[in-house]
Amino acid sequence: MSDRPDDPDAPLAPFPTALPVSPFPPLEGEAEPYLEDAEEPAPVDAAADPPSMAAEIEPVESAAAPVHAPLPPAHPAQPHPVLALGRFAFPPGEPPDDAGVAARERRWTSRVIVIATVFLLVFNGVSIQNWSRQQAPGWMTTTVRRLADVWTEQLALLGADQPREAVREAYERARDARWTIRDPSPLAGEGGSPKG
């Protein structure tokens, strides 16, 4: 009996122990690799005593005899329905060969280089100005210097130079700070000059 009148009187059934058959069958000619090794678990008798460790240990007759009996194989869990749907909707293709792996790695490297270059152009454009000022005068360096001047002025209007300036100011404050060393000994104040 319960406190609420709308609760059912019948007790709830226990949680299901086996999943139903998958609603996503394999494609034509495709095996179910996630269910190939699945085995039906042995029925468990609730009234029987659990096996003891003594039943699993065999007596040692010789040096070559195993000490323990082999453990039963672990039963793989049923696949999640979302994984089955993904395999049904998007069947896996052939694994890439060496040329495909190399092409994928080149694409990844190219993307990283492009992203790093754009990041540095936006947040560290002053370095281009500094580099162009250190080069020998010529048509190329003059052009690069003028383009860098315009680029950094436009980025300064957007505020992209503020993180770099904040890091630079913090570095200069730490470099110019005076660090004093105080002598913790009790004799430092008696007639001696303080160190620092």
C-alpha positions as CSV (number, residue, x, y, z in Angstrom):
1,M,0.0,0.0,0.0
2,S,1.3,3.5,-0.7
3,D,0.7,7.0,0.5
4,R,-0.6,8.2,-2.9
5,P,-3.9,6.9,-4.3
6,D,-2.7,7.0,-8.0
7,D,0.3,4.7,-7.4
8,P,-0.2,1.2,-8.8
9,D,-0.5,-1.6,-6.3
10,A,1.5,-4.1,-8.4
11,P,5.2,-4.0,-7.8
12,L,7.4,-2.8,-10.6
13,A,9.1,-5.5,-12.7
14,P,12.9,-5.8,-12.4
15,F,15.1,-4.1,-15.0
16,P,15.4,-6.1,-18.2
17,T,18.6,-8.2,-18.4
18,A,18.6,-8.8,-22.2
19,L,18.3,-6.2,-24.9
20,P,15.7,-6.8,-27.7
21,V,16.8,-7.6,-31.2
22,S,18.3,-4.6,-33.0
23,P,15.9,-2.6,-35.2
24,F,18.7,-1.8,-37.5
25,P,19.6,-5.0,-39.5
26,P,23.0,-5.2,-41.3
27,L,23.3,-4.1,-44.9
28,E,23.3,-6.6,-47.7
29,G,26.4,-8.8,-47.5
30,E,27.6,-7.1,-44.3
31,A,28.1,-9.2,-41.2
32,E,27.3,-7.9,-37.8
33,P,30.9,-7.5,-36.4
34,Y,29.7,-6.1,-33.1
35,L,27.6,-9.3,-32.5
36,E,29.9,-11.9,-34.0
37,D,31.5,-13.0,-30.8
38,A,28.4,-12.5,-28.6
39,E,27.5,-15.6,-26.7
40,E,24.4,-16.3,-24.7
41,P,25.1,-16.1,-21.0
42,A,24.5,-19.2,-19.1
43,P,21.4,-19.1,-17.0
44,V,22.1,-18.4,-13.4
45,D,20.3,-20.5,-10.8
46,A,19.4,-18.1,-7.9
47,A,18.9,-21.0,-5.5
48,A,22.3,-22.6,-6.1
49,D,25.3,-21.7,-4.0
50,P,27.9,-19.5,-5.7
51,P,31.0,-21.4,-6.6
52,S,33.8,-21.2,-4.1
53,M,37.4,-20.4,-4.8
54,A,38.3,-23.9,-3.7
55,A,36.4,-25.4,-6.6
56,E,38.4,-23.3,-9.1
57,I,41.8,-24.3,-7.7
58,E,43.2,-27.6,-8.9
59,P,45.8,-29.4,-6.8
60,V,49.3,-29.0,-8.1
61,E,50.6,-32.4,-9.3
62,S,53.7,-31.3,-11.2
63,A,55.6,-28.2,-12.0
64,A,53.9,-27.9,-15.4
65,A,50.4,-28.1,-14.1
66,P,48.4,-24.8,-13.9
67,V,47.7,-23.5,-10.5
68,H,44.2,-22.1,-11.3
69,A,41.5,-23.2,-13.6
70,P,41.0,-21.0,-16.6
71,L,38.5,-18.2,-16.1
72,P,35.3,-18.3,-18.2
73,P,35.3,-15.9,-21.1
74,A,33.9,-12.5,-20.5
75,H,30.6,-11.8,-22.3
76,P,30.6,-8.7,-24.5
77,A,27.9,-6.2,-23.9
78,Q,25.2,-5.6,-26.4
79,P,25.9,-2.6,-28.6
80,H,24.1,0.6,-28.0
81,P,21.3,1.3,-30.4
82,V,22.9,4.6,-31.5
83,L,26.0,2.7,-32.5
84,A,23.9,0.2,-34.5
85,L,22.1,3.1,-36.2
86,G,25.4,4.8,-37.1
87,R,26.7,1.5,-38.6
88,F,23.5,1.1,-40.5
89,A,23.2,4.6,-41.8
90,F,27.0,5.2,-42.4
91,P,28.7,1.9,-43.0
92,P,32.4,2.1,-42.4
93,G,34.5,2.3,-45.5
94,E,37.8,0.6,-46.3
95,P,40.7,1.6,-44.1
96,P,43.0,4.1,-45.8
97,D,46.2,2.9,-47.4
98,D,49.6,4.5,-46.9
99,A,48.9,7.2,-49.5
100,G,45.6,8.0,-47.9
101,V,47.2,8.3,-44.4
102,A,50.0,10.5,-45.8
103,A,47.5,12.8,-47.5
104,R,45.4,13.1,-44.3
105,E,48.6,14.0,-42.3
106,R,49.5,16.6,-44.9
107,R,46.1,18.2,-44.7
108,W,46.3,18.3,-40.9
109,T,49.8,19.8,-41.0
110,S,48.7,22.4,-43.6
111,R,45.7,23.4,-41.5
112,V,47.9,23.8,-38.4
113,I,50.4,26.0,-40.3
114,V,47.6,28.2,-41.7
115,I,45.9,28.7,-38.4
116,A,49.2,29.5,-36.6
117,T,50.1,32.0,-39.4
118,V,46.8,33.8,-39.2
119,F,47.1,33.9,-35.4
120,L,50.5,35.4,-35.6
121,L,49.6,37.9,-38.3
122,V,46.7,39.2,-36.1
123,F,48.2,39.2,-32.7
124,N,51.9,39.7,-33.5
125,G,52.0,42.0,-36.5
126,V,54.6,44.2,-34.9
127,S,57.2,41.5,-35.4
128,I,56.9,42.0,-39.2
129,Q,57.7,45.7,-38.7
130,N,60.7,45.0,-36.5
131,W,62.0,42.4,-39.0
132,S,61.7,44.8,-41.9
133,R,63.5,47.6,-40.1
134,Q,66.5,45.3,-39.4
135,Q,66.9,44.4,-43.1
136,A,69.1,46.2,-45.6
137,P,67.2,48.9,-47.5
138,G,65.7,47.8,-50.8
139,W,62.5,47.7,-52.8
140,M,61.3,44.5,-51.1
141,T,62.0,45.6,-47.5
142,T,60.5,49.0,-48.0
143,T,57.3,47.5,-49.4
144,V,57.1,45.0,-46.5
145,R,57.7,47.8,-44.0
146,R,55.0,50.0,-45.4
147,L,52.5,47.1,-45.6
148,A,53.4,46.2,-42.0
149,D,52.8,49.8,-40.9
150,V,49.4,49.9,-42.4
151,W,48.6,46.4,-41.1
152,T,49.5,47.2,-37.5
153,E,47.7,50.5,-37.6
154,Q,44.5,48.7,-38.7
155,L,44.8,46.0,-36.1
156,A,45.4,48.7,-33.4
157,L,42.0,50.2,-34.3
158,L,40.5,46.8,-33.6
159,G,42.4,46.3,-30.4
160,A,44.3,43.2,-31.5
161,D,47.6,44.6,-30.2
162,Q,46.4,44.9,-26.6
163,P,47.2,41.3,-25.5
164,R,50.8,41.7,-26.8
165,E,51.2,45.1,-25.1
166,A,49.8,43.7,-21.8
167,V,52.3,40.8,-21.9
168,R,55.2,43.2,-22.8
169,E,54.3,45.6,-20.0
170,A,54.1,42.8,-17.5
171,Y,57.5,41.5,-18.6
172,E,59.1,45.0,-18.3
173,R,57.5,45.6,-14.8
174,A,58.9,42.3,-13.6
175,R,62.3,43.0,-15.2
176,D,62.5,46.5,-13.6
177,A,61.2,45.5,-10.2
178,R,63.6,45.8,-7.3
179,W,63.9,42.8,-5.2
180,T,65.1,43.3,-1.7
181,I,66.5,40.5,0.5
182,R,65.7,40.8,4.1
183,D,68.0,39.1,6.7
184,P,65.7,37.1,9.0
185,S,68.5,36.8,11.7
186,P,67.9,38.7,15.0
187,L,71.3,40.3,14.8
188,A,70.6,42.2,11.6
189,G,69.1,45.2,13.5
190,E,71.8,45.5,16.1
191,G,74.4,48.0,14.9
192,G,74.7,46.3,11.5
193,S,73.5,47.8,8.2
194,P,70.5,46.0,6.7
195,K,71.3,44.0,3.6
196,G,69.4,44.9,0.4
